[in-house]
Amino acid sequence: MANVVTIEAEVRARSGKGAARATRRAGKVPAVIYGGKQEPNLIELDPRVVIRELRKPGWQSRLYEITGGAAPTRALIRGVQFHPVSDAPEHVDFQRLVAGQRIKVAVPVHFENDGISPGIKRGAVLNVVRHAVEVYCDADHIPEQFTADLGPLDFNDNVRWHDLKGTQNVKPVIDRDFVVATVVPPTKIEVVAEASAAPAAAPAKAAAPAKAPAKKG
């Protein structure tokens, strides 16, 4: 089960682009909490907290408890808008979670034991098809990550959905045993020697000596 991270927020009184710009000028990040058959809650966040969470892997499946309103709210980050130049977060969308609700989340995949994989030790490359896997699960039991064991894998072996650890009580969005990663053998580049230079042309024959002019009688 994923850990719950607490975020302190302040309530925003007004919505709209003008109100959001005013919030950003005041040094805060505007955000909204929606879903759960309730009215959206307008909040504002400390940008340092937002940046800290976005720098952690797996934030899309991390469970948050947002405080500062009438009651704490459990939620997931569903979207972040960034400034086109500075990449600073400009707006955050949270989805409110309800106990017993089944939701779709992207759970990151952690790869382990690559150092003892026979294929990787012999120069293979791990081709990751999916760094995260979308699943349906209960809002109270969101996996923090799935784990893939690379230890026994050799050339051309795959990691599939059924190989992942930590998939109890979840259902993948893709309804088949899909590939998560492949151990790809190294590609050898054959160096072809250039054709040797053509043999030098035979030296030209020496010109025949000129005949002496005939004597006049």
C-alpha positions in Angstrom: 0.0 0.0 0.0 1.3 3.4 -0.9 2.3 5.8 1.9 0.1 8.8 2.5 1.8 12.2 2.2 0.3 15.2 4.0 0.1 18.5 2.2 -1.0 21.8 3.8 -3.1 24.0 1.7 -5.0 27.3 2.0 -8.5 27.8 0.7 -9.0 30.1 -2.3 -12.1 32.2 -2.4 -12.3 32.9 -6.1 -11.9 30.9 -9.3 -11.0 32.1 -12.8 -7.9 33.1 -14.7 -7.6 36.5 -13.0 -7.8 34.9 -9.5 -5.3 32.3 -10.5 -2.8 34.9 -11.7 -3.3 36.8 -8.5 -2.5 33.6 -6.5 0.7 33.1 -8.5 1.7 36.8 -8.0 1.4 36.1 -4.2 3.9 33.3 -4.5 1.4 30.4 -4.4 0.4 27.7 -6.8 -3.4 27.5 -7.5 -5.0 24.1 -7.3 -8.4 22.4 -7.3 -9.7 19.2 -5.8 -12.6 17.6 -7.7 -14.6 14.4 -7.8 -16.3 12.2 -5.2 -19.7 13.7 -6.2 -18.8 16.9 -4.3 -18.3 20.5 -5.4 -14.7 21.4 -6.4 -12.5 22.8 -3.6 -10.3 25.7 -4.6 -6.9 25.7 -2.8 -3.4 27.2 -3.0 -0.1 25.5 -2.3 3.4 26.3 -1.4 5.4 25.9 -4.6 8.3 24.4 -2.8 6.0 21.5 -1.6 4.7 21.0 -5.1 8.2 20.9 -6.7 9.4 18.5 -3.9 6.6 16.0 -4.7 7.0 16.2 -8.5 10.7 15.4 -8.1 10.0 12.2 -6.4 9.3 9.2 -8.7 5.8 7.8 -8.7 4.0 11.0 -7.8 1.1 10.0 -10.1 0.2 7.1 -7.9 1.1 8.7 -4.5 -1.8 9.2 -2.1 -2.0 12.7 -0.6 -4.0 13.9 2.4 -4.7 17.6 1.9 -5.3 19.6 5.1 -6.3 23.2 5.7 -10.0 23.0 4.8 -13.0 21.8 6.9 -11.7 18.3 6.9 -8.6 16.5 5.5 -9.1 15.2 1.9 -7.5 12.1 0.4 -6.6 12.8 -3.2 -4.3 11.9 -6.2 -2.5 14.4 -8.4 -4.1 14.1 -11.8 -2.5 16.9 -13.7 0.0 19.7 -13.5 0.4 22.8 -15.7 3.9 24.2 -16.1 5.2 27.6 -17.2 6.3 27.3 -20.8 9.7 29.0 -20.1 10.6 28.4 -16.5 8.9 25.0 -16.1 7.6 26.2 -12.7 4.3 24.5 -11.7 1.4 26.9 -12.4 -1.7 24.8 -11.5 -2.4 21.4 -9.9 -5.5 19.2 -10.4 -6.3 16.7 -7.6 -8.9 14.0 -7.7 -10.8 13.4 -4.5 -10.8 9.8 -3.4 -13.7 8.0 -1.7 -13.2 4.8 0.4 -14.1 1.8 -1.6 -13.9 3.7 -4.9 -12.2 1.8 -7.7 -9.8 4.1 -9.7 -7.3 4.0 -12.5 -3.7 4.9 -11.6 -0.3 4.5 -13.2 2.0 2.6 -10.9 5.8 2.8 -11.5 7.9 -0.3 -12.2 11.1 -0.8 -10.2 13.7 -3.0 -11.8 16.1 -4.9 -9.5 19.0 -7.4 -9.7 20.3 -6.1 -13.1 23.8 -6.7 -11.8 23.3 -10.4 -11.7 21.4 -10.9 -14.9 23.3 -13.3 -17.2 22.2 -11.3 -20.3 23.1 -7.9 -19.0 26.4 -9.1 -17.6 27.3 -10.2 -21.2 26.5 -6.8 -22.7 22.7 -6.9 -23.2 20.6 -3.8 -23.0 17.4 -3.5 -21.0 14.7 -2.2 -23.3 12.0 -0.8 -21.0 8.6 -0.8 -22.8 6.6 0.5 -19.8 8.2 2.5 -16.9 4.7 2.5 -15.3 1.7 0.3 -15.6 -1.9 1.5 -15.5 -4.2 -0.5 -13.2 -7.6 -0.4 -11.6 -7.5 -0.6 -7.8 -9.2 0.4 -4.6 -8.5 3.9 -3.5 -7.3 2.7 -0.1 -4.9 0.1 -1.6 -2.8 1.9 -4.2 0.5 0.1 -4.8 3.6 2.3 -4.3 5.4 0.4 -7.1 5.6 -2.9 -8.9 8.9 -4.8 -8.8 10.6 -6.7 -11.7 13.4 -9.2 -11.0 16.0 -9.1 -13.7 18.3 -11.6 -12.0 17.4 -14.8 -14.0 17.1 -13.1 -17.4 19.3 -13.8 -20.4 19.3 -12.7 -24.0 15.8 -12.1 -25.5 14.0 -12.9 -22.2 11.0 -10.7 -21.3 9.5 -9.3 -18.2 5.7 -9.6 -18.5 2.8 -8.5 -16.4 2.6 -11.9 -14.6 6.3 -11.6 -13.6 5.8 -8.4 -11.6 5.6 -8.5 -7.8 3.1 -6.4 -5.8 0.2 -6.8 -8.2 -2.2 -8.3 -5.6 -5.7 -6.7 -5.6 -5.2 -4.8 -8.8 -6.3 -5.3 -12.4 -4.3 -4.1 -15.4 -6.0 -1.8 -17.8 -4.6 -3.8 -20.7 -6.4 -7.2 -20.7 -3.5 -9.5 -21.7 -0.1 -10.6 -20.4 1.8 -7.7 -21.9 5.6 -7.1 -22.1 7.0 -4.7 -19.6 10.7 -4.9 -20.6 13.0 -7.0 -22.8 16.7 -8.0 -22.5 18.1 -7.2 -25.9 21.4 -8.8 -27.0 24.2 -6.4 -28.0 24.5 -5.6 -31.7 27.9 -6.4 -33.2 29.2 -4.0 -35.8 31.2 -5.8 -38.4 34.2 -3.7 -39.5 34.8 -4.4 -43.2 38.4 -3.9 -44.3 38.7 -1.6 -47.2 39.7 -3.1 -50.4 43.4 -2.8 -50.9 44.5 -0.2 -53.4 44.8 -1.3 -57.0 48.3 -2.3 -58.0 50.3 0.5 -59.5 50.4 0.7 -63.3 53.5 -0.9 -64.9 56.1 1.6 -65.8 56.0 2.9 -69.4 58.4 1.4 -71.8 61.4 3.5 -72.6 61.1 5.3 -75.9 63.1 3.9 -78.8 66.2 6.0 -79.6 65.7 8.3 -82.5 67.3 7.2 -85.8 70.3 9.2 -87.0 69.4 11.3 -90.1 70.5 9.7 -93.4 73.6 11.2 -95.0 73.1 13.1 -98.2 75.1 11.7 -101.1 
